[in-house]
């Protein structure tokens, strides 16, 4: 959703800036820590788009 709405550059930036335990490597069938999702949402909300 982020890539579609804000672009690949913004997506890459928030993943890098969030310093995620998973390294930001996700698949559509995986299960991930809620804290990582929360970190990504916070970083996205900090962007002025």
mmJSON file of the N, C-alpha and C atoms, coordinates in Angstrom:
{"data_MODEL":{"atom_site":{
"group_PDB":["ATOM","ATOM","ATOM","ATOM","ATOM","ATOM","ATOM","ATOM","ATOM","ATOM","ATOM","ATOM","ATOM","ATOM","ATOM","ATOM","ATOM","ATOM","ATOM","ATOM","ATOM","ATOM","ATOM","ATOM","ATOM","ATOM","ATOM","ATOM","ATOM","ATOM","ATOM","ATOM","ATOM","ATOM","ATOM","ATOM","ATOM","ATOM","ATOM","ATOM","ATOM","ATOM","ATOM","ATOM","ATOM","ATOM","ATOM","ATOM","ATOM","ATOM","ATOM","ATOM","ATOM","ATOM","ATOM","ATOM","ATOM","ATOM","ATOM","ATOM","ATOM","ATOM","ATOM","ATOM","ATOM","ATOM","ATOM","ATOM","ATOM","ATOM","ATOM","ATOM","ATOM","ATOM","ATOM","ATOM","ATOM","ATOM","ATOM","ATOM","ATOM","ATOM","ATOM","ATOM","ATOM","ATOM","ATOM","ATOM","ATOM","ATOM","ATOM","ATOM","ATOM","ATOM","ATOM","ATOM","ATOM","ATOM","ATOM","ATOM","ATOM","ATOM","ATOM","ATOM","ATOM","ATOM","ATOM","ATOM","ATOM","ATOM","ATOM","ATOM","ATOM","ATOM","ATOM","ATOM","ATOM","ATOM","ATOM","ATOM","ATOM","ATOM","ATOM","ATOM","ATOM","ATOM","ATOM","ATOM","ATOM","ATOM","ATOM","ATOM","ATOM","ATOM","ATOM","ATOM","ATOM","ATOM","ATOM","ATOM","ATOM","ATOM","ATOM","ATOM","ATOM","ATOM","ATOM"],
"id":[1,2,3,4,5,6,7,8,9,10,11,12,13,14,15,16,17,18,19,20,21,22,23,24,25,26,27,28,29,30,31,32,33,34,35,36,37,38,39,40,41,42,43,44,45,46,47,48,49,50,51,52,53,54,55,56,57,58,59,60,61,62,63,64,65,66,67,68,69,70,71,72,73,74,75,76,77,78,79,80,81,82,83,84,85,86,87,88,89,90,91,92,93,94,95,96,97,98,99,100,101,102,103,104,105,106,107,108,109,110,111,112,113,114,115,116,117,118,119,120,121,122,123,124,125,126,127,128,129,130,131,132,133,134,135,136,137,138,139,140,141,142,143,144,145,146,147],
"type_symbol":["N","C","C","N","C","C","N","C","C","N","C","C","N","C","C","N","C","C","N","C","C","N","C","C","N","C","C","N","C","C","N","C","C","N","C","C","N","C","C","N","C","C","N","C","C","N","C","C","N","C","C","N","C","C","N","C","C","N","C","C","N","C","C","N","C","C","N","C","C","N","C","C","N","C","C","N","C","C","N","C","C","N","C","C","N","C","C","N","C","C","N","C","C","N","C","C","N","C","C","N","C","C","N","C","C","N","C","C","N","C","C","N","C","C","N","C","C","N","C","C","N","C","C","N","C","C","N","C","C","N","C","C","N","C","C","N","C","C","N","C","C","N","C","C","N","C","C"],
"label_atom_id":["N","CA","C","N","CA","C","N","CA","C","N","CA","C","N","CA","C","N","CA","C","N","CA","C","N","CA","C","N","CA","C","N","CA","C","N","CA","C","N","CA","C","N","CA","C","N","CA","C","N","CA","C","N","CA","C","N","CA","C","N","CA","C","N","CA","C","N","CA","C","N","CA","C","N","CA","C","N","CA","C","N","CA","C","N","CA","C","N","CA","C","N","CA","C","N","CA","C","N","CA","C","N","CA","C","N","CA","C","N","CA","C","N","CA","C","N","CA","C","N","CA","C","N","CA","C","N","CA","C","N","CA","C","N","CA","C","N","CA","C","N","CA","C","N","CA","C","N","CA","C","N","CA","C","N","CA","C","N","CA","C","N","CA","C","N","CA","C","N","CA","C"],
"label_alt_id":[null,null,null,null,null,null,null,null,null,null,null,null,null,null,null,null,null,null,null,null,null,null,null,null,null,null,null,null,null,null,null,null,null,null,null,null,null,null,null,null,null,null,null,null,null,null,null,null,null,null,null,null,null,null,null,null,null,null,null,null,null,null,null,null,null,null,null,null,null,null,null,null,null,null,null,null,null,null,null,null,null,null,null,null,null,null,null,null,null,null,null,null,null,null,null,null,null,null,null,null,null,null,null,null,null,null,null,null,null,null,null,null,null,null,null,null,null,null,null,null,null,null,null,null,null,null,null,null,null,null,null,null,null,null,null,null,null,null,null,null,null,null,null,null,null,null,null],
"label_comp_id":["UNK","UNK","UNK","UNK","UNK","UNK","UNK","UNK","UNK","UNK","UNK","UNK","UNK","UNK","UNK","UNK","UNK","UNK","UNK","UNK","UNK","UNK","UNK","UNK","UNK","UNK","UNK","UNK","UNK","UNK","UNK","UNK","UNK","UNK","UNK","UNK","UNK","UNK","UNK","UNK","UNK","UNK","UNK","UNK","UNK","UNK","UNK","UNK","UNK","UNK","UNK","UNK","UNK","UNK","UNK","UNK","UNK","UNK","UNK","UNK","UNK","UNK","UNK","UNK","UNK","UNK","UNK","UNK","UNK","UNK","UNK","UNK","UNK","UNK","UNK","UNK","UNK","UNK","UNK","UNK","UNK","UNK","UNK","UNK","UNK","UNK","UNK","UNK","UNK","UNK","UNK","UNK","UNK","UNK","UNK","UNK","UNK","UNK","UNK","UNK","UNK","UNK","UNK","UNK","UNK","UNK","UNK","UNK","UNK","UNK","UNK","UNK","UNK","UNK","UNK","UNK","UNK","UNK","UNK","UNK","UNK","UNK","UNK","UNK","UNK","UNK","UNK","UNK","UNK","UNK","UNK","UNK","UNK","UNK","UNK","UNK","UNK","UNK","UNK","UNK","UNK","UNK","UNK","UNK","UNK","UNK","UNK"],
"label_asym_id":["A","A","A","A","A","A","A","A","A","A","A","A","A","A","A","A","A","A","A","A","A","A","A","A","A","A","A","A","A","A","A","A","A","A","A","A","A","A","A","A","A","A","A","A","A","A","A","A","A","A","A","A","A","A","A","A","A","A","A","A","A","A","A","A","A","A","A","A","A","A","A","A","A","A","A","A","A","A","A","A","A","A","A","A","A","A","A","A","A","A","A","A","A","A","A","A","A","A","A","A","A","A","A","A","A","A","A","A","A","A","A","A","A","A","A","A","A","A","A","A","A","A","A","A","A","A","A","A","A","A","A","A","A","A","A","A","A","A","A","A","A","A","A","A","A","A","A"],
"label_entity_id":["1","1","1","1","1","1","1","1","1","1","1","1","1","1","1","1","1","1","1","1","1","1","1","1","1","1","1","1","1","1","1","1","1","1","1","1","1","1","1","1","1","1","1","1","1","1","1","1","1","1","1","1","1","1","1","1","1","1","1","1","1","1","1","1","1","1","1","1","1","1","1","1","1","1","1","1","1","1","1","1","1","1","1","1","1","1","1","1","1","1","1","1","1","1","1","1","1","1","1","1","1","1","1","1","1","1","1","1","1","1","1","1","1","1","1","1","1","1","1","1","1","1","1","1","1","1","1","1","1","1","1","1","1","1","1","1","1","1","1","1","1","1","1","1","1","1","1"],
"label_seq_id":[1,1,1,2,2,2,3,3,3,4,4,4,5,5,5,6,6,6,7,7,7,8,8,8,9,9,9,10,10,10,11,11,11,12,12,12,13,13,13,14,14,14,15,15,15,16,16,16,17,17,17,18,18,18,19,19,19,20,20,20,21,21,21,22,22,22,23,23,23,24,24,24,25,25,25,26,26,26,27,27,27,28,28,28,29,29,29,30,30,30,31,31,31,32,32,32,33,33,33,34,34,34,35,35,35,36,36,36,37,37,37,38,38,38,39,39,39,40,40,40,41,41,41,42,42,42,43,43,43,44,44,44,45,45,45,46,46,46,47,47,47,48,48,48,49,49,49],
"pdbx_PDB_ins_code":[null,null,null,null,null,null,null,null,null,null,null,null,null,null,null,null,null,null,null,null,null,null,null,null,null,null,null,null,null,null,null,null,null,null,null,null,null,null,null,null,null,null,null,null,null,null,null,null,null,null,null,null,null,null,null,null,null,null,null,null,null,null,null,null,null,null,null,null,null,null,null,null,null,null,null,null,null,null,null,null,null,null,null,null,null,null,null,null,null,null,null,null,null,null,null,null,null,null,null,null,null,null,null,null,null,null,null,null,null,null,null,null,null,null,null,null,null,null,null,null,null,null,null,null,null,null,null,null,null,null,null,null,null,null,null,null,null,null,null,null,null,null,null,null,null,null,null],
"Cartn_x":[0.82,0.0,0.874,1.93,2.808,3.469,3.951,4.587,3.606,2.395,1.38,1.012,0.828,0.358,1.466,2.684,3.743,5.005,5.106,6.255,7.299,8.123,9.155,10.213,10.539,11.561,11.148,9.906,9.405,9.383,8.949,8.924,10.323,11.3,12.685,13.185,12.878,13.331,12.789,11.494,10.935,11.441,11.699,12.252,13.662,14.486,15.873,15.898,15.105,15.098,14.522,13.752,13.114,14.026,15.156,16.092,15.371,14.72,13.879,14.687,14.238,14.901,14.892,13.837,13.724,14.52,15.034,15.735,14.784,13.497,12.511,12.23,12.578,12.337,11.014,10.024,8.683,8.167,7.253,6.526,5.034,4.223,2.779,2.165,2.874,2.322,2.958,3.895,4.598,3.795,4.231,3.676,4.8,4.522,5.576,5.194,6.2,6.038,5.266,4.273,3.46,4.306,5.325,6.187,6.86,7.225,7.812,6.802,5.583,4.548,4.319,4.302,4.107,5.257,6.482,7.639,7.523,7.084,6.92,5.836,4.753,3.66,4.111,4.857,5.364,6.289,7.215,8.135,7.377,6.367,5.573,4.855,4.34,3.619,4.545,5.837,6.813,7.191,6.883,7.214,6.245,6.774,5.916,5.778,4.653,4.431,3.338],
"Cartn_y":[-1.177,0.0,1.254,1.254,2.425,2.663,1.605,1.753,2.338,1.854,2.321,3.778,4.156,5.504,6.558,6.158,7.136,6.912,5.743,5.46,4.583,3.967,3.049,3.76,4.996,5.747,5.946,6.347,6.555,5.226,4.179,2.864,2.454,2.575,2.231,3.081,4.372,5.271,4.858,4.573,4.235,2.887,1.954,0.661,0.85,1.609,1.842,2.609,3.656,4.504,3.816,2.762,2.086,1.092,0.724,-0.232,-1.461,-2.177,-3.308,-4.574,-5.356,-6.623,-7.576,-7.536,-8.411,-7.887,-6.675,-6.059,-5.53,-5.588,-5.099,-6.06,-7.324,-8.344,-9.022,-8.804,-9.315,-10.105,-11.018,-11.716,-11.558,-11.81,-11.638,-12.707,-13.803,-14.888,-14.976,-14.067,-14.121,-13.514,-13.785,-13.185,-12.395,-11.155,-10.265,-9.592,-9.16,-8.501,-7.189,-6.987,-5.777,-4.529,-4.607,-3.45,-2.963,-3.89,-3.478,-2.688,-3.162,-2.45,-1.08,-1.017,0.255,1.215,0.719,1.552,2.103,1.265,1.7,2.78,2.605,3.579,4.918,4.871,6.103,6.809,6.086,6.705,7.296,6.604,7.127,8.41,8.443,9.639,10.847,10.598,11.683,12.311,11.626,12.123,13.223,14.234,15.295,15.041,14.439,14.021,14.866],
"Cartn_z":[0.0,0.0,0.0,0.794,0.856,-0.503,-1.122,-2.431,-3.448,-3.447,-4.397,-4.15,-2.902,-2.564,-2.516,-2.086,-1.838,-2.663,-3.275,-4.125,-3.449,-4.286,-3.811,-2.97,-3.319,-2.571,-1.115,-0.892,0.478,1.224,0.565,1.193,1.644,0.76,1.109,2.27,2.251,3.316,4.675,4.761,6.074,6.569,5.665,6.084,6.626,5.916,6.356,7.672,7.787,8.977,10.208,10.033,11.166,11.869,11.263,11.88,12.422,11.552,11.935,12.192,13.159,13.481,12.285,11.496,10.321,9.144,9.252,8.139,7.08,7.356,6.407,5.273,5.481,4.469,4.791,3.931,4.173,2.974,3.24,2.188,2.476,1.492,1.679,2.569,2.816,3.636,5.019,5.322,6.602,7.735,8.956,10.16,10.814,11.175,11.642,12.95,13.667,14.955,14.795,15.63,15.568,15.772,16.592,16.875,15.592,14.7,13.424,12.598,12.533,11.782,12.387,13.693,14.374,14.042,14.007,13.663,12.248,11.322,9.935,9.823,10.541,10.499,11.084,12.17,12.783,11.802,11.167,10.207,9.028,8.539,7.427,7.851,9.064,9.517,9.688,9.846,9.989,8.643,7.543,6.207,5.802,5.182,4.622,3.149,2.788,1.413,0.785],
"occupancy":[1.0,1.0,1.0,1.0,1.0,1.0,1.0,1.0,1.0,1.0,1.0,1.0,1.0,1.0,1.0,1.0,1.0,1.0,1.0,1.0,1.0,1.0,1.0,1.0,1.0,1.0,1.0,1.0,1.0,1.0,1.0,1.0,1.0,1.0,1.0,1.0,1.0,1.0,1.0,1.0,1.0,1.0,1.0,1.0,1.0,1.0,1.0,1.0,1.0,1.0,1.0,1.0,1.0,1.0,1.0,1.0,1.0,1.0,1.0,1.0,1.0,1.0,1.0,1.0,1.0,1.0,1.0,1.0,1.0,1.0,1.0,1.0,1.0,1.0,1.0,1.0,1.0,1.0,1.0,1.0,1.0,1.0,1.0,1.0,1.0,1.0,1.0,1.0,1.0,1.0,1.0,1.0,1.0,1.0,1.0,1.0,1.0,1.0,1.0,1.0,1.0,1.0,1.0,1.0,1.0,1.0,1.0,1.0,1.0,1.0,1.0,1.0,1.0,1.0,1.0,1.0,1.0,1.0,1.0,1.0,1.0,1.0,1.0,1.0,1.0,1.0,1.0,1.0,1.0,1.0,1.0,1.0,1.0,1.0,1.0,1.0,1.0,1.0,1.0,1.0,1.0,1.0,1.0,1.0,1.0,1.0,1.0],
"B_iso_or_equiv":[0.0,0.0,0.0,0.0,0.0,0.0,0.0,0.0,0.0,0.0,0.0,0.0,0.0,0.0,0.0,0.0,0.0,0.0,0.0,0.0,0.0,0.0,0.0,0.0,0.0,0.0,0.0,0.0,0.0,0.0,0.0,0.0,0.0,0.0,0.0,0.0,0.0,0.0,0.0,0.0,0.0,0.0,0.0,0.0,0.0,0.0,0.0,0.0,0.0,0.0,0.0,0.0,0.0,0.0,0.0,0.0,0.0,0.0,0.0,0.0,0.0,0.0,0.0,0.0,0.0,0.0,0.0,0.0,0.0,0.0,0.0,0.0,0.0,0.0,0.0,0.0,0.0,0.0,0.0,0.0,0.0,0.0,0.0,0.0,0.0,0.0,0.0,0.0,0.0,0.0,0.0,0.0,0.0,0.0,0.0,0.0,0.0,0.0,0.0,0.0,0.0,0.0,0.0,0.0,0.0,0.0,0.0,0.0,0.0,0.0,0.0,0.0,0.0,0.0,0.0,0.0,0.0,0.0,0.0,0.0,0.0,0.0,0.0,0.0,0.0,0.0,0.0,0.0,0.0,0.0,0.0,0.0,0.0,0.0,0.0,0.0,0.0,0.0,0.0,0.0,0.0,0.0,0.0,0.0,0.0,0.0,0.0],
"pdbx_formal_charge":[null,null,null,null,null,null,null,null,null,null,null,null,null,null,null,null,null,null,null,null,null,null,null,null,null,null,null,null,null,null,null,null,null,null,null,null,null,null,null,null,null,null,null,null,null,null,null,null,null,null,null,null,null,null,null,null,null,null,null,null,null,null,null,null,null,null,null,null,null,null,null,null,null,null,null,null,null,null,null,null,null,null,null,null,null,null,null,null,null,null,null,null,null,null,null,null,null,null,null,null,null,null,null,null,null,null,null,null,null,null,null,null,null,null,null,null,null,null,null,null,null,null,null,null,null,null,null,null,null,null,null,null,null,null,null,null,null,null,null,null,null,null,null,null,null,null,null],
"auth_seq_id":[1,1,1,2,2,2,3,3,3,4,4,4,5,5,5,6,6,6,7,7,7,8,8,8,9,9,9,10,10,10,11,11,11,12,12,12,13,13,13,14,14,14,15,15,15,16,16,16,17,17,17,18,18,18,19,19,19,20,20,20,21,21,21,22,22,22,23,23,23,24,24,24,25,25,25,26,26,26,27,27,27,28,28,28,29,29,29,30,30,30,31,31,31,32,32,32,33,33,33,34,34,34,35,35,35,36,36,36,37,37,37,38,38,38,39,39,39,40,40,40,41,41,41,42,42,42,43,43,43,44,44,44,45,45,45,46,46,46,47,47,47,48,48,48,49,49,49],
"auth_comp_id":["UNK","UNK","UNK","UNK","UNK","UNK","UNK","UNK","UNK","UNK","UNK","UNK","UNK","UNK","UNK","UNK","UNK","UNK","UNK","UNK","UNK","UNK","UNK","UNK","UNK","UNK","UNK","UNK","UNK","UNK","UNK","UNK","UNK","UNK","UNK","UNK","UNK","UNK","UNK","UNK","UNK","UNK","UNK","UNK","UNK","UNK","UNK","UNK","UNK","UNK","UNK","UNK","UNK","UNK","UNK","UNK","UNK","UNK","UNK","UNK","UNK","UNK","UNK","UNK","UNK","UNK","UNK","UNK","UNK","UNK","UNK","UNK","UNK","UNK","UNK","UNK","UNK","UNK","UNK","UNK","UNK","UNK","UNK","UNK","UNK","UNK","UNK","UNK","UNK","UNK","UNK","UNK","UNK","UNK","UNK","UNK","UNK","UNK","UNK","UNK","UNK","UNK","UNK","UNK","UNK","UNK","UNK","UNK","UNK","UNK","UNK","UNK","UNK","UNK","UNK","UNK","UNK","UNK","UNK","UNK","UNK","UNK","UNK","UNK","UNK","UNK","UNK","UNK","UNK","UNK","UNK","UNK","UNK","UNK","UNK","UNK","UNK","UNK","UNK","UNK","UNK","UNK","UNK","UNK","UNK","UNK","UNK"],
"auth_asym_id":["A","A","A","A","A","A","A","A","A","A","A","A","A","A","A","A","A","A","A","A","A","A","A","A","A","A","A","A","A","A","A","A","A","A","A","A","A","A","A","A","A","A","A","A","A","A","A","A","A","A","A","A","A","A","A","A","A","A","A","A","A","A","A","A","A","A","A","A","A","A","A","A","A","A","A","A","A","A","A","A","A","A","A","A","A","A","A","A","A","A","A","A","A","A","A","A","A","A","A","A","A","A","A","A","A","A","A","A","A","A","A","A","A","A","A","A","A","A","A","A","A","A","A","A","A","A","A","A","A","A","A","A","A","A","A","A","A","A","A","A","A","A","A","A","A","A","A"],
"auth_atom_id":["N","CA","C","N","CA","C","N","CA","C","N","CA","C","N","CA","C","N","CA","C","N","CA","C","N","CA","C","N","CA","C","N","CA","C","N","CA","C","N","CA","C","N","CA","C","N","CA","C","N","CA","C","N","CA","C","N","CA","C","N","CA","C","N","CA","C","N","CA","C","N","CA","C","N","CA","C","N","CA","C","N","CA","C","N","CA","C","N","CA","C","N","CA","C","N","CA","C","N","CA","C","N","CA","C","N","CA","C","N","CA","C","N","CA","C","N","CA","C","N","CA","C","N","CA","C","N","CA","C","N","CA","C","N","CA","C","N","CA","C","N","CA","C","N","CA","C","N","CA","C","N","CA","C","N","CA","C","N","CA","C","N","CA","C","N","CA","C","N","CA","C"],
"pdbx_PDB_model_num":[1,1,1,1,1,1,1,1,1,1,1,1,1,1,1,1,1,1,1,1,1,1,1,1,1,1,1,1,1,1,1,1,1,1,1,1,1,1,1,1,1,1,1,1,1,1,1,1,1,1,1,1,1,1,1,1,1,1,1,1,1,1,1,1,1,1,1,1,1,1,1,1,1,1,1,1,1,1,1,1,1,1,1,1,1,1,1,1,1,1,1,1,1,1,1,1,1,1,1,1,1,1,1,1,1,1,1,1,1,1,1,1,1,1,1,1,1,1,1,1,1,1,1,1,1,1,1,1,1,1,1,1,1,1,1,1,1,1,1,1,1,1,1,1,1,1,1]
}}}
